[in-house]
Amino acid sequence: MPYLLISTQIRLEAGPTMVGDEHSDPNLMDFLGARKRNMLGNNFCEYYVNDAPRVVLDKLEKLGYRVVSMTGVGQTLVWCLHRE
């Protein structure tokens, strides 16, 4: 899985950070220390960590991920990463 999206709410830029969905690589989620949760009203699960996005980006860089793009969508910050 060479592409990865991470996100956080603007008012929560110190964490938590969403790092994956229910189909994400479990080994990568373990490396990040992510926990799976299902938010009330959602029909899907997501992985999150309590770390700030900067900490998550540093961890992913060690695995060879690079930021491809970053944007703000409403009150959400989103980073798209890719690994060769």
DRENTORKOL-3810 file (N, C-alpha, C; in nm, 4 decimals):
REM DRENTORKOL-3810
@n.u->0.0843; n.v->-0.1172; n.w->0.0000; ca.u->0.0000; ca.v->0.0000; ca.w->0.0000; c.u->0.0890; c.v->0.1238; c.w->0.0000
@n.u->0.1230; n.v->0.1756; n.w->-0.1154; ca.u->0.2186; ca.v->0.2861; ca.w->-0.1213; c.u->0.1610; c.v->0.4228; c.w->-0.0875
@n.u->0.0279; n.v->0.4417; n.w->-0.0930; ca.u->-0.0314; ca.v->0.5714; ca.w->-0.0605; c.u->-0.0960; c.v->0.5668; c.w->0.0775
@n.u->-0.0908; n.v->0.6815; n.w->0.1452; ca.u->-0.1468; ca.v->0.6906; ca.w->0.2795; c.u->-0.1991; c.v->0.8316; c.w->0.2999
@n.u->-0.3179; n.v->0.8451; n.w->0.3579; ca.u->-0.3737; ca.v->0.9745; ca.w->0.3960; c.u->-0.3732; c.v->0.9846; c.w->0.5474
@n.u->-0.3291; n.v->1.0984; n.w->0.5989; ca.u->-0.3445; ca.v->1.1259; ca.w->0.7410; c.u->-0.4147; c.v->1.2599; c.w->0.7529
@n.u->-0.4864; n.v->1.2797; n.w->0.8629; ca.u->-0.5603; ca.v->1.4042; ca.w->0.8784; c.u->-0.5795; c.v->1.4378; c.w->1.0248
@n.u->-0.6128; n.v->1.5646; n.w->1.0495; ca.u->-0.6487; ca.v->1.6106; ca.w->1.1831; c.u->-0.7406; c.v->1.7307; c.w->1.1685
@n.u->-0.8154; n.v->1.7577; n.w->1.2722; ca.u->-0.8996; ca.v->1.8770; ca.w->1.2748; c.u->-0.8123; c.v->1.9975; c.w->1.3076
@n.u->-0.8385; n.v->2.1116; n.w->1.2469; ca.u->-0.7570; ca.v->2.2309; ca.w->1.2665; c.u->-0.7478; c.v->2.2681; c.w->1.4141
@n.u->-0.8544; n.v->2.2573; n.w->1.4865; ca.u->-0.8513; ca.v->2.2929; ca.w->1.6276; c.u->-0.7796; c.v->2.1889; c.w->1.7131
@n.u->-0.7421; n.v->2.0756; n.w->1.6511; ca.u->-0.6753; ca.v->1.9669; ca.w->1.7233; c.u->-0.5390; c.v->1.9357; c.w->1.6643
@n.u->-0.4692; n.v->2.0387; n.w->1.6126; ca.u->-0.3431; ca.v->2.0129; ca.w->1.5431; c.u->-0.2368; c.v->1.9490; c.w->1.6321
@n.u->-0.2615; n.v->1.9430; n.w->1.7629; ca.u->-0.1693; ca.v->1.8733; ca.w->1.8530; c.u->-0.2083; c.v->1.7264; c.w->1.8690
@n.u->-0.3097; n.v->1.6823; n.w->1.8011; ca.u->-0.3556; ca.v->1.5441; ca.w->1.8052; c.u->-0.4998; c.v->1.5392; c.w->1.8525
@n.u->-0.5715; n.v->1.4320; n.w->1.8311; ca.u->-0.5248; ca.v->1.3102; ca.w->1.7658; c.u->-0.5134; c.v->1.3266; c.w->1.6139
@n.u->-0.4436; n.v->1.2325; n.w->1.5531; ca.u->-0.4236; ca.v->1.2301; ca.w->1.4093; c.u->-0.4848; c.v->1.1017; c.w->1.3542
@n.u->-0.5694; n.v->1.1142; n.w->1.2525; ca.u->-0.6261; ca.v->0.9981; ca.w->1.1851; c.u->-0.5205; c.v->0.9446; c.w->1.0881
@n.u->-0.4907; n.v->0.8155; n.w->1.0968; ca.u->-0.3803; ca.v->0.7601; ca.w->1.0182; c.u->-0.4207; c.v->0.6458; c.w->0.9254
@n.u->-0.5451; n.v->0.6055; n.w->0.9260; ca.u->-0.5833; ca.v->0.4969; ca.w->0.8368; c.u->-0.7297; c.v->0.4618; c.w->0.8494
@n.u->-0.7735; n.v->0.3757; n.w->0.7585; ca.u->-0.9110; ca.v->0.3272; ca.w->0.7625; c.u->-0.9102; c.v->0.1783; c.w->0.7944
@n.u->-1.0267; n.v->0.1187; n.w->0.7910; ca.u->-1.0395; ca.v->-0.0217; ca.w->0.8315; c.u->-0.9637; c.v->-0.1182; c.w->0.7399
@n.u->-0.9189; n.v->-0.0712; n.w->0.6233; ca.u->-0.8461; ca.v->-0.1562; ca.w->0.5297; c.u->-0.6953; c.v->-0.1293; c.w->0.5317
@n.u->-0.6481; n.v->-0.0493; n.w->0.6264; ca.u->-0.5060; ca.v->-0.0139; ca.w->0.6331; c.u->-0.4200; c.v->-0.1314; c.w->0.6768
@n.u->-0.2927; n.v->-0.1251; n.w->0.6408; ca.u->-0.1956; ca.v->-0.2286; ca.w->0.6749; c.u->-0.1833; c.v->-0.2387; c.w->0.8266
@n.u->-0.2190; n.v->-0.3541; n.w->0.8856; ca.u->-0.2133; ca.v->-0.3669; ca.w->1.0312; c.u->-0.0716; c.v->-0.3517; c.w->1.0878
@n.u->0.0299; n.v->-0.3933; n.w->1.0116; ca.u->0.1673; ca.v->-0.3780; ca.w->1.0600; c.u->0.2062; c.v->-0.2308; c.w->1.0687
@n.u->0.1650; n.v->-0.1522; n.w->0.9697; ca.u->0.1921; ca.v->-0.0091; ca.w->0.9724; c.u->0.1175; c.v->0.0570; c.w->1.0876
@n.u->-0.0065; n.v->0.0171; n.w->1.1100; ca.u->-0.0838; ca.v->0.0739; ca.w->1.2201; c.u->-0.0199; c.v->0.0398; c.w->1.3545
@n.u->0.0341; n.v->-0.0821; n.w->1.3683; ca.u->0.1059; ca.v->-0.1198; ca.w->1.4909; c.u->0.2295; c.v->-0.0337; c.w->1.5100
@n.u->0.3047; n.v->-0.0109; n.w->1.4011; ca.u->0.4248; ca.v->0.0717; ca.w->1.4079; c.u->0.3916; c.v->0.2126; c.w->1.4568
@n.u->0.2802; n.v->0.2666; n.w->1.4090; ca.u->0.2401; ca.v->0.4016; ca.w->1.4487; c.u->0.1754; c.v->0.4058; c.w->1.5874
@n.u->0.1425; n.v->0.2887; n.w->1.6415; ca.u->0.0746; ca.v->0.2839; ca.w->1.7710; c.u->-0.0720; c.v->0.3230; c.w->1.7601
@n.u->-0.1310; n.v->0.2980; n.w->1.6432; ca.u->-0.2684; ca.v->0.3402; ca.w->1.6159; c.u->-0.3697; c.v->0.2448; c.w->1.6770
@n.u->-0.4832; n.v->0.3030; n.w->1.7129; ca.u->-0.5956; ca.v->0.2254; ca.w->1.7651; c.u->-0.7139; c.v->0.2431; c.w->1.6714
@n.u->-0.7911; n.v->0.1359; n.w->1.6560; ca.u->-0.9077; ca.v->0.1386; ca.w->1.5673; c.u->-1.0296; c.v->0.1822; c.w->1.6485
@n.u->-1.1113; n.v->0.2689; n.w->1.5879; ca.u->-1.2348; ca.v->0.3102; ca.w->1.6540; c.u->-1.3439; c.v->0.3331; c.w->1.5502
@n.u->-1.4668; n.v->0.3287; n.w->1.5988; ca.u->-1.5834; ca.v->0.3568; ca.w->1.5161; c.u->-1.6563; c.v->0.4724; c.w->1.5829
@n.u->-1.6562; n.v->0.5884; n.w->1.5185; ca.u->-1.7230; ca.v->0.7066; ca.w->1.5731; c.u->-1.8742; c.v->0.6903; c.w->1.5590
@n.u->-1.9472; n.v->0.7355; n.w->1.6593; ca.u->-2.0922; ca.v->0.7282; ca.w->1.6586; c.u->-2.1477; c.v->0.7938; c.w->1.5317
@n.u->-2.2309; n.v->0.7212; n.w->1.4602; ca.u->-2.2924; ca.v->0.7723; ca.w->1.3379; c.u->-2.2199; c.v->0.7320; c.w->1.2110
@n.u->-2.0953; n.v->0.6841; n.w->1.2226; ca.u->-2.0203; ca.v->0.6392; ca.w->1.1055; c.u->-2.0418; c.v->0.4903; c.w->1.0840
@n.u->-2.0453; n.v->0.4476; n.w->0.9591; ca.u->-2.0574; ca.v->0.3046; ca.w->0.9297; c.u->-1.9225; c.v->0.2470; c.w->0.8871
@n.u->-1.8139; n.v->0.3081; n.w->0.9339; ca.u->-1.6784; ca.v->0.2615; ca.w->0.9036; c.u->-1.5893; c.v->0.2861; c.w->1.0248
@n.u->-1.4771; n.v->0.2151; n.w->1.0276; ca.u->-1.3789; ca.v->0.2323; ca.w->1.1349; c.u->-1.2621; c.v->0.3146; c.w->1.0830
@n.u->-1.1899; n.v->0.3751; n.w->1.1744; ca.u->-1.0703; ca.v->0.4504; ca.w->1.1395; c.u->-0.9648; c.v->0.4269; c.w->1.2457
@n.u->-0.8392; n.v->0.4412; n.w->1.2059; ca.u->-0.7281; ca.v->0.4308; ca.w->1.2988; c.u->-0.6821; c.v->0.5709; c.w->1.3366
@n.u->-0.6469; n.v->0.5886; n.w->1.4639; ca.u->-0.5970; ca.v->0.7172; ca.w->1.5084; c.u->-0.4858; c.v->0.6979; c.w->1.6116
@n.u->-0.4048; n.v->0.8013; n.w->1.6256; ca.u->-0.3019; ca.v->0.8073; ca.w->1.7300; c.u->-0.3194; c.v->0.9397; c.w->1.8031
@n.u->-0.2746; n.v->0.9479; n.w->1.9258; ca.u->-0.2840; ca.v->1.0720; ca.w->2.0012; c.u->-0.1719; c.v->1.1686; c.w->1.9675
@n.u->-0.0779; n.v->1.1274; n.w->1.8832; ca.u->0.0354; ca.v->1.2125; ca.w->1.8448; c.u->-0.0106; c.v->1.3253; c.w->1.7533
@n.u->0.0676; n.v->1.4328; n.w->1.7539; ca.u->0.0465; ca.v->1.5430; ca.w->1.6602; c.u->0.0847; c.v->1.4969; c.w->1.5194
@n.u->0.0293; n.v->1.5572; n.w->1.4155; ca.u->0.0643; ca.v->1.5181; ca.w->1.2784; c.u->0.2150; c.v->1.5231; c.w->1.2519
@n.u->0.2858; n.v->1.6209; n.w->1.3070; ca.u->0.4300; ca.v->1.6317; ca.w->1.2856; c.u->0.5019; c.v->1.5065; c.w->1.3334
@n.u->0.4606; n.v->1.4527; n.w->1.4469; ca.u->0.5222; ca.v->1.3307; ca.w->1.5014; c.u->0.4935; c.v->1.2125; c.w->1.4091
@n.u->0.3703; n.v->1.2033; n.w->1.3610; ca.u->0.3324; ca.v->1.0951; ca.w->1.2691; c.u->0.4121; c.v->1.1059; c.w->1.1395
@n.u->0.4240; n.v->1.2272; n.w->1.0847; ca.u->0.5004; ca.v->1.2464; ca.w->0.9614; c.u->0.6468; c.v->1.2068; c.w->0.9807
@n.u->0.7048; n.v->1.2390; n.w->1.0958; ca.u->0.8430; ca.v->1.1986; ca.w->1.1243; c.u->0.8572; c.v->1.0465; c.w->1.1266
@n.u->0.7625; n.v->0.9775; n.w->1.1888; ca.u->0.7662; ca.v->0.8308; ca.w->1.1939; c.u->0.7545; c.v->0.7703; c.w->1.0542
@n.u->0.6643; n.v->0.8250; n.w->0.9736; ca.u->0.6434; ca.v->0.7715; ca.w->0.8393; c.u->0.7630; c.v->0.7978; c.w->0.7486
@n.u->0.8321; n.v->0.9082; n.w->0.7690; ca.u->0.9524; ca.v->0.9364; ca.w->0.6898; c.u->1.0577; c.v->0.8285; c.w->0.7117
@n.u->1.0669; n.v->0.7768; n.w->0.8340; ca.u->1.1635; ca.v->0.6700; ca.w->0.8647; c.u->1.1334; c.v->0.5427; c.w->0.7859
@n.u->1.0072; n.v->0.5270; n.w->0.7443; ca.u->0.9673; ca.v->0.4096; ca.w->0.6658; c.u->0.9729; c.v->0.4353; c.w->0.5153
@n.u->1.0171; n.v->0.5546; n.w->0.4764; ca.u->1.0300; ca.v->0.5849; ca.w->0.3346; c.u->0.9130; c.v->0.6607; c.w->0.2735
@n.u->0.8168; n.v->0.7022; n.w->0.3545; ca.u->0.7048; ca.v->0.7807; ca.w->0.3025; c.u->0.7477; c.v->0.9250; c.w->0.2827
@n.u->0.6928; n.v->0.9870; n.w->0.1786; ca.u->0.7178; ca.v->1.1273; ca.w->0.1472; c.u->0.5840; c.v->1.1966; c.w->0.1251
@n.u->0.5729; n.v->1.3212; n.w->0.1699; ca.u->0.4499; ca.v->1.3978; ca.w->0.1492; c.u->0.4388; c.v->1.4337; c.w->0.0014
@n.u->0.3251; n.v->1.3987; n.w->-0.0590; ca.u->0.2967; ca.v->1.4311; ca.w->-0.1980; c.u->0.2197; c.v->1.5623; c.w->-0.2047
@n.u->0.1239; n.v->1.5770; n.w->-0.1141; ca.u->0.0451; ca.v->1.7000; ca.w->-0.1104; c.u->-0.0152; c.v->1.7187; c.w->0.0274
@n.u->-0.0569; n.v->1.8411; n.w->0.0530; ca.u->-0.1224; ca.v->1.8753; ca.w->0.1793; c.u->-0.2276; c.v->1.9800; c.w->0.1474
@n.u->-0.3420; n.v->1.9731; n.w->0.2135; ca.u->-0.4482; ca.v->2.0704; ca.w->0.1901; c.u->-0.5344; c.v->2.0844; c.w->0.3140
@n.u->-0.6122; n.v->2.1877; n.w->0.3152; ca.u->-0.7145; ca.v->2.2053; ca.w->0.4163; c.u->-0.8497; c.v->2.1862; c.w->0.3516
@n.u->-0.9353; n.v->2.1080; n.w->0.4143; ca.u->-1.0696; ca.v->2.0827; ca.w->0.3650; c.u->-1.1649; c.v->2.1190; c.w->0.4780
@n.u->-1.2278; n.v->2.2352; n.w->0.4683; ca.u->-1.3120; ca.v->2.2809; ca.w->0.5786; c.u->-1.2259; c.v->2.3014; c.w->0.7022
@n.u->-1.2570; n.v->2.2297; n.w->0.8079; ca.u->-1.1814; ca.v->2.2385; ca.w->0.9329; c.u->-1.0821; c.v->2.1235; c.w->0.9487
@n.u->-1.0503; n.v->2.0555; n.w->0.8386; ca.u->-0.9622; ca.v->1.9386; ca.w->0.8417; c.u->-0.8351; c.v->1.9650; c.w->0.7622
@n.u->-0.7222; n.v->1.9233; n.w->0.8171; ca.u->-0.5945; ca.v->1.9251; ca.w->0.7459; c.u->-0.5670; c.v->1.7835; c.w->0.6984
@n.u->-0.5258; n.v->1.7683; n.w->0.5711; ca.u->-0.5040; ca.v->1.6354; ca.w->0.5127; c.u->-0.3687; c.v->1.6324; c.w->0.4432
@n.u->-0.2926; n.v->1.5262; n.w->0.4692; ca.u->-0.1638; ca.v->1.5024; ca.w->0.4028; c.u->-0.1759; c.v->1.3719; c.w->0.3237
@n.u->-0.1274; n.v->1.3727; n.w->0.2011; ca.u->-0.1187; ca.v->1.2519; ca.w->0.1182; c.u->0.0286; c.v->1.2152; c.w->0.1102
@n.u->0.0610; n.v->1.0909; n.w->0.1467; ca.u->0.1986; ca.v->1.0426; ca.w->0.1444; c.u->0.2101; c.v->0.9257; c.w->0.0492
@n.u->0.3316; n.v->0.9066; n.w->-0.0019; ca.u->0.3599; ca.v->0.7958; ca.w->-0.0932; c.u->0.4939; c.v->0.7341; c.w->-0.0573
@n.u->0.5005; n.v->0.6041; n.w->-0.0740; ca.u->0.6262; ca.v->0.5297; ca.w->-0.0534; c.u->0.6564; c.v->0.4516; c.w->-0.1797
@n.u->0.7799; n.v->0.4622; n.w->-0.2274; ca.u->0.8207; ca.v->0.3867; ca.w->-0.3475; c.u->0.8139; c.v->0.2385; c.w->-0.3218
END
